[in-house]
Amino acid sequence: MHPLRHPRYAIALGAMFVLIAVVYYAVPAITGGHLDWSGTVMLGALGIAMALMAYVLMAGSPND
């Protein structure tokens, strides 16, 4: 049985990485530390890519 039965699970997987990117942005912004834009953008892009790949893998897997 494939672990991703519904598209909402793929969206949740991608949203998890986007949430990490938001935290990665918010903590330095709140505390006055150095904000690393490249890390924030890459985590956001990773979230989008992970959601798309999880959906593709789910759509291509057999239903048995």
Biopython code that builds the backbone (N, CA, C, O; Angstrom):
import numpy as np
from Bio.PDB.StructureBuilder import StructureBuilder

atoms = [
    (1, "MET", "N", (0.835, -1.177, 0.000)),
    (1, "MET", "CA", (0.000, 0.000, 0.000)),
    (1, "MET", "C", (0.886, 1.248, 0.000)),
    (1, "MET", "O", (1.838, 1.351, 0.774)),
    (2, "HIS", "N", (0.564, 2.166, -0.857)),
    (2, "HIS", "CA", (1.331, 3.407, -0.985)),
    (2, "HIS", "C", (0.936, 4.379, 0.129)),
    (2, "HIS", "O", (-0.253, 4.517, 0.416)),
    (3, "PRO", "N", (1.900, 5.057, 0.767)),
    (3, "PRO", "CA", (1.566, 5.931, 1.903)),
    (3, "PRO", "C", (0.787, 7.187, 1.528)),
    (3, "PRO", "O", (0.130, 7.770, 2.390)),
    (4, "LEU", "N", (0.839, 7.617, 0.285)),
    (4, "LEU", "CA", (0.117, 8.829, -0.127)),
    (4, "LEU", "C", (-1.106, 8.443, -0.945)),
    (4, "LEU", "O", (-1.015, 8.311, -2.166)),
    (5, "ARG", "N", (-2.231, 8.262, -0.299)),
    (5, "ARG", "CA", (-3.452, 7.867, -0.988)),
    (5, "ARG", "C", (-4.247, 9.051, -1.516)),
    (5, "ARG", "O", (-5.032, 8.895, -2.452)),
    (6, "HIS", "N", (-4.064, 10.208, -0.949)),
    (6, "HIS", "CA", (-4.863, 11.365, -1.333)),
    (6, "HIS", "C", (-3.941, 12.542, -1.649)),
    (6, "HIS", "O", (-2.875, 12.672, -1.046)),
    (7, "PRO", "N", (-4.342, 13.399, -2.587)),
    (7, "PRO", "CA", (-3.511, 14.553, -2.934)),
    (7, "PRO", "C", (-3.267, 15.490, -1.755)),
    (7, "PRO", "O", (-2.260, 16.197, -1.727)),
    (8, "ARG", "N", (-4.170, 15.504, -0.790)),
    (8, "ARG", "CA", (-3.974, 16.413, 0.349)),
    (8, "ARG", "C", (-2.742, 16.030, 1.154)),
    (8, "ARG", "O", (-2.151, 16.887, 1.810)),
    (9, "TYR", "N", (-2.340, 14.762, 1.121)),
    (9, "TYR", "CA", (-1.120, 14.360, 1.807)),
    (9, "TYR", "C", (0.109, 14.937, 1.105)),
    (9, "TYR", "O", (1.077, 15.320, 1.762)),
    (10, "ALA", "N", (0.074, 14.998, -0.217)),
    (10, "ALA", "CA", (1.173, 15.595, -0.970)),
    (10, "ALA", "C", (1.256, 17.094, -0.678)),
    (10, "ALA", "O", (2.347, 17.650, -0.548)),
    (11, "ILE", "N", (0.103, 17.737, -0.578)),
    (11, "ILE", "CA", (0.082, 19.161, -0.256)),
    (11, "ILE", "C", (0.607, 19.384, 1.158)),
    (11, "ILE", "O", (1.343, 20.339, 1.405)),
    (12, "ALA", "N", (0.233, 18.508, 2.083)),
    (12, "ALA", "CA", (0.701, 18.642, 3.467)),
    (12, "ALA", "C", (2.213, 18.463, 3.552)),
    (12, "ALA", "O", (2.878, 19.146, 4.331)),
    (13, "LEU", "N", (2.755, 17.553, 2.756)),
    (13, "LEU", "CA", (4.201, 17.347, 2.745)),
    (13, "LEU", "C", (4.922, 18.604, 2.265)),
    (13, "LEU", "O", (5.921, 19.009, 2.859)),
    (14, "GLY", "N", (4.427, 19.217, 1.202)),
    (14, "GLY", "CA", (5.021, 20.455, 0.706)),
    (14, "GLY", "C", (4.818, 21.614, 1.668)),
    (14, "GLY", "O", (5.708, 22.447, 1.837)),
    (15, "ALA", "N", (3.644, 21.673, 2.301)),
    (15, "ALA", "CA", (3.363, 22.753, 3.248)),
    (15, "ALA", "C", (4.278, 22.683, 4.465)),
    (15, "ALA", "O", (4.593, 23.706, 5.073)),
    (16, "MET", "N", (4.703, 21.474, 4.815)),
    (16, "MET", "CA", (5.607, 21.327, 5.948)),
    (16, "MET", "C", (6.925, 22.051, 5.677)),
    (16, "MET", "O", (7.437, 22.739, 6.560)),
    (17, "PHE", "N", (7.480, 21.909, 4.479)),
    (17, "PHE", "CA", (8.721, 22.588, 4.133)),
    (17, "PHE", "C", (8.522, 24.091, 3.998)),
    (17, "PHE", "O", (9.404, 24.866, 4.368)),
    (18, "VAL", "N", (7.379, 24.511, 3.475)),
    (18, "VAL", "CA", (7.097, 25.944, 3.381)),
    (18, "VAL", "C", (6.959, 26.536, 4.786)),
    (18, "VAL", "O", (7.403, 27.658, 5.031)),
    (19, "LEU", "N", (6.352, 25.795, 5.700)),
    (19, "LEU", "CA", (6.252, 26.256, 7.089)),
    (19, "LEU", "C", (7.635, 26.392, 7.726)),
    (19, "LEU", "O", (7.887, 27.344, 8.464)),
    (20, "ILE", "N", (8.518, 25.457, 7.446)),
    (20, "ILE", "CA", (9.894, 25.557, 7.940)),
    (20, "ILE", "C", (10.565, 26.794, 7.362)),
    (20, "ILE", "O", (11.322, 27.461, 8.067)),
    (21, "ALA", "N", (10.307, 27.122, 6.093)),
    (21, "ALA", "CA", (10.870, 28.324, 5.480)),
    (21, "ALA", "C", (10.344, 29.584, 6.162)),
    (21, "ALA", "O", (11.093, 30.542, 6.354)),
    (22, "VAL", "N", (9.071, 29.590, 6.527)),
    (22, "VAL", "CA", (8.496, 30.747, 7.218)),
    (22, "VAL", "C", (9.153, 30.911, 8.582)),
    (22, "VAL", "O", (9.480, 32.031, 8.974)),
    (23, "VAL", "N", (9.349, 29.828, 9.302)),
    (23, "VAL", "CA", (10.022, 29.894, 10.604)),
    (23, "VAL", "C", (11.469, 30.343, 10.422)),
    (23, "VAL", "O", (11.980, 31.148, 11.201)),
    (24, "TYR", "N", (12.123, 29.818, 9.390)),
    (24, "TYR", "CA", (13.509, 30.181, 9.088)),
    (24, "TYR", "C", (13.637, 31.674, 8.790)),
    (24, "TYR", "O", (14.671, 32.277, 9.074)),
    (25, "TYR", "N", (12.587, 32.272, 8.219)),
    (25, "TYR", "CA", (12.558, 33.709, 7.957)),
    (25, "TYR", "C", (12.175, 34.499, 9.207)),
    (25, "TYR", "O", (12.772, 35.538, 9.492)),
    (26, "ALA", "N", (11.188, 34.016, 9.950)),
    (26, "ALA", "CA", (10.610, 34.785, 11.042)),
    (26, "ALA", "C", (11.533, 34.892, 12.256)),
    (26, "ALA", "O", (11.588, 35.945, 12.890)),
    (27, "VAL", "N", (12.241, 33.850, 12.583)),
    (27, "VAL", "CA", (13.070, 33.888, 13.799)),
    (27, "VAL", "C", (14.152, 34.968, 13.718)),
    (27, "VAL", "O", (14.278, 35.748, 14.662)),
    (28, "PRO", "N", (14.940, 35.055, 12.639)),
    (28, "PRO", "CA", (15.915, 36.157, 12.591)),
    (28, "PRO", "C", (15.256, 37.536, 12.476)),
    (28, "PRO", "O", (15.786, 38.523, 12.985)),
    (29, "ALA", "N", (14.110, 37.601, 11.811)),
    (29, "ALA", "CA", (13.429, 38.885, 11.683)),
    (29, "ALA", "C", (12.938, 39.379, 13.041)),
    (29, "ALA", "O", (12.977, 40.579, 13.311)),
    (30, "ILE", "N", (12.482, 38.483, 13.886)),
    (30, "ILE", "CA", (11.970, 38.863, 15.203)),
    (30, "ILE", "C", (13.113, 39.161, 16.167)),
    (30, "ILE", "O", (13.061, 40.132, 16.922)),
    (31, "THR", "N", (14.144, 38.321, 16.138)),
    (31, "THR", "CA", (15.238, 38.479, 17.102)),
    (31, "THR", "C", (16.292, 39.475, 16.667)),
    (31, "THR", "O", (17.180, 39.806, 17.452)),
    (32, "GLY", "N", (16.220, 39.962, 15.443)),
    (32, "GLY", "CA", (17.197, 40.936, 14.964)),
    (32, "GLY", "C", (18.473, 40.307, 14.455)),
    (32, "GLY", "O", (19.487, 40.991, 14.317)),
    (33, "GLY", "N", (18.443, 39.034, 14.177)),
    (33, "GLY", "CA", (19.626, 38.341, 13.673)),
    (33, "GLY", "C", (19.790, 38.514, 12.174)),
    (33, "GLY", "O", (19.053, 39.265, 11.537)),
    (34, "HIS", "N", (20.764, 37.811, 11.623)),
    (34, "HIS", "CA", (21.039, 37.868, 10.192)),
    (34, "HIS", "C", (20.036, 37.006, 9.445)),
    (34, "HIS", "O", (19.872, 35.826, 9.752)),
    (35, "LEU", "N", (19.365, 37.598, 8.465)),
    (35, "LEU", "CA", (18.371, 36.883, 7.671)),
    (35, "LEU", "C", (19.030, 36.322, 6.421)),
    (35, "LEU", "O", (19.605, 37.070, 5.629)),
    (36, "ASP", "N", (18.951, 35.024, 6.242)),
    (36, "ASP", "CA", (19.539, 34.354, 5.086)),
    (36, "ASP", "C", (18.443, 34.134, 4.039)),
    (36, "ASP", "O", (17.676, 33.174, 4.114)),
    (37, "TRP", "N", (18.387, 35.043, 3.064)),
    (37, "TRP", "CA", (17.346, 34.959, 2.039)),
    (37, "TRP", "C", (17.496, 33.726, 1.161)),
    (37, "TRP", "O", (16.500, 33.128, 0.754)),
    (38, "SER", "N", (18.722, 33.347, 0.872)),
    (38, "SER", "CA", (18.910, 32.187, -0.017)),
    (38, "SER", "C", (18.372, 30.916, 0.632)),
    (38, "SER", "O", (17.769, 30.085, -0.048)),
    (39, "GLY", "N", (18.580, 30.755, 1.925)),
    (39, "GLY", "CA", (18.050, 29.583, 2.618)),
    (39, "GLY", "C", (16.536, 29.589, 2.666)),
    (39, "GLY", "O", (15.902, 28.545, 2.516)),
    (40, "THR", "N", (15.953, 30.761, 2.875)),
    (40, "THR", "CA", (14.502, 30.874, 2.925)),
    (40, "THR", "C", (13.874, 30.529, 1.574)),
    (40, "THR", "O", (12.899, 29.781, 1.502)),
    (41, "VAL", "N", (14.444, 31.083, 0.514)),
    (41, "VAL", "CA", (13.913, 30.816, -0.827)),
    (41, "VAL", "C", (14.099, 29.346, -1.203)),
    (41, "VAL", "O", (13.208, 28.739, -1.796)),
    (42, "MET", "N", (15.241, 28.780, -0.864)),
    (42, "MET", "CA", (15.489, 27.375, -1.199)),
    (42, "MET", "C", (14.563, 26.437, -0.428)),
    (42, "MET", "O", (14.108, 25.437, -0.982)),
    (43, "LEU", "N", (14.274, 26.738, 0.838)),
    (43, "LEU", "CA", (13.327, 25.913, 1.586)),
    (43, "LEU", "C", (11.919, 26.023, 1.005)),
    (43, "LEU", "O", (11.198, 25.026, 0.944)),
    (44, "GLY", "N", (11.523, 27.211, 0.583)),
    (44, "GLY", "CA", (10.221, 27.374, -0.069)),
    (44, "GLY", "C", (10.149, 26.608, -1.379)),
    (44, "GLY", "O", (9.149, 25.949, -1.663)),
    (45, "ALA", "N", (11.212, 26.692, -2.182)),
    (45, "ALA", "CA", (11.251, 25.952, -3.443)),
    (45, "ALA", "C", (11.272, 24.444, -3.195)),
    (45, "ALA", "O", (10.660, 23.681, -3.941)),
    (46, "LEU", "N", (11.970, 24.022, -2.154)),
    (46, "LEU", "CA", (11.991, 22.601, -1.800)),
    (46, "LEU", "C", (10.595, 22.121, -1.427)),
    (46, "LEU", "O", (10.212, 21.005, -1.779)),
    (47, "GLY", "N", (9.834, 22.944, -0.724)),
    (47, "GLY", "CA", (8.460, 22.570, -0.374)),
    (47, "GLY", "C", (7.589, 22.387, -1.597)),
    (47, "GLY", "O", (6.815, 21.433, -1.671)),
    (48, "ILE", "N", (7.704, 23.290, -2.559)),
    (48, "ILE", "CA", (6.927, 23.170, -3.797)),
    (48, "ILE", "C", (7.347, 21.926, -4.571)),
    (48, "ILE", "O", (6.502, 21.184, -5.072)),
    (49, "ALA", "N", (8.656, 21.702, -4.667)),
    (49, "ALA", "CA", (9.156, 20.536, -5.401)),
    (49, "ALA", "C", (8.754, 19.232, -4.720)),
    (49, "ALA", "O", (8.396, 18.268, -5.397)),
    (50, "MET", "N", (8.809, 19.189, -3.404)),
    (50, "MET", "CA", (8.430, 17.972, -2.683)),
    (50, "MET", "C", (6.947, 17.665, -2.861)),
    (50, "MET", "O", (6.572, 16.503, -3.018)),
    (51, "ALA", "N", (6.104, 18.688, -2.838)),
    (51, "ALA", "CA", (4.675, 18.474, -3.032)),
    (51, "ALA", "C", (4.394, 17.945, -4.431)),
    (51, "ALA", "O", (3.603, 17.017, -4.598)),
    (52, "LEU", "N", (5.037, 18.531, -5.435)),
    (52, "LEU", "CA", (4.832, 18.057, -6.808)),
    (52, "LEU", "C", (5.336, 16.630, -6.999)),
    (52, "LEU", "O", (4.667, 15.815, -7.634)),
    (53, "MET", "N", (6.515, 16.325, -6.452)),
    (53, "MET", "CA", (7.064, 14.984, -6.617)),
    (53, "MET", "C", (6.242, 13.950, -5.855)),
    (53, "MET", "O", (6.047, 12.837, -6.343)),
    (54, "ALA", "N", (5.761, 14.299, -4.674)),
    (54, "ALA", "CA", (4.918, 13.364, -3.929)),
    (54, "ALA", "C", (3.632, 13.082, -4.695)),
    (54, "ALA", "O", (3.162, 11.945, -4.722)),
    (55, "TYR", "N", (3.061, 14.111, -5.318)),
    (55, "TYR", "CA", (1.846, 13.905, -6.101)),
    (55, "TYR", "C", (2.120, 13.040, -7.324)),
    (55, "TYR", "O", (1.322, 12.164, -7.658)),
    (56, "VAL", "N", (3.238, 13.280, -7.990)),
    (56, "VAL", "CA", (3.585, 12.479, -9.173)),
    (56, "VAL", "C", (3.800, 11.019, -8.782)),
    (56, "VAL", "O", (3.327, 10.117, -9.472)),
    (57, "LEU", "N", (4.508, 10.783, -7.683)),
    (57, "LEU", "CA", (4.725, 9.420, -7.235)),
    (57, "LEU", "C", (3.419, 8.739, -6.822)),
    (57, "LEU", "O", (3.226, 7.548, -7.067)),
    (58, "MET", "N", (2.531, 9.501, -6.198)),
    (58, "MET", "CA", (1.260, 8.942, -5.796)),
    (58, "MET", "C", (0.400, 8.620, -7.009)),
    (58, "MET", "O", (-0.251, 7.576, -7.051)),
    (59, "ALA", "N", (0.392, 9.510, -7.994)),
    (59, "ALA", "CA", (-0.432, 9.301, -9.183)),
    (59, "ALA", "C", (0.084, 8.136, -10.020)),
    (59, "ALA", "O", (-0.706, 7.461, -10.680)),
    (60, "GLY", "N", (1.384, 7.887, -10.008)),
    (60, "GLY", "CA", (1.960, 6.830, -10.825)),
    (60, "GLY", "C", (2.041, 5.471, -10.149)),
    (60, "GLY", "O", (2.403, 4.484, -10.789)),
    (61, "SER", "N", (1.711, 5.407, -8.868)),
    (61, "SER", "CA", (1.818, 4.130, -8.161)),
    (61, "SER", "C", (0.565, 3.289, -8.403)),
    (61, "SER", "O", (-0.522, 3.828, -8.610)),
    (62, "PRO", "N", (0.724, 1.967, -8.375)),
    (62, "PRO", "CA", (-0.453, 1.101, -8.565)),
    (62, "PRO", "C", (-1.398, 1.200, -7.366)),
    (62, "PRO", "O", (-0.976, 1.534, -6.259)),
    (63, "ASN", "N", (-2.658, 0.910, -7.595)),
    (63, "ASN", "CA", (-3.680, 1.047, -6.552)),
    (63, "ASN", "C", (-3.930, -0.246, -5.791)),
    (63, "ASN", "O", (-4.972, -0.374, -5.148)),
    (64, "ASP", "N", (-3.023, -1.201, -5.837)),
    (64, "ASP", "CA", (-3.265, -2.471, -5.133)),
    (64, "ASP", "C", (-2.806, -2.473, -3.718)),
    (64, "ASP", "O", (-2.953, -3.478, -3.023)),
]
sb = StructureBuilder()
sb.init_structure("model")
sb.init_model(0)
sb.init_chain("A")
sb.init_seg("    ")
for serial, (resi, resn, name, xyz) in enumerate(atoms, 1):
    if name == "N":
        sb.init_residue(resn, " ", resi, " ")
    sb.init_atom(name, np.array(xyz, "f"), 0.0, 1.0, " ", f" {name:<3s}", serial, name[0])
structure = sb.get_structure()
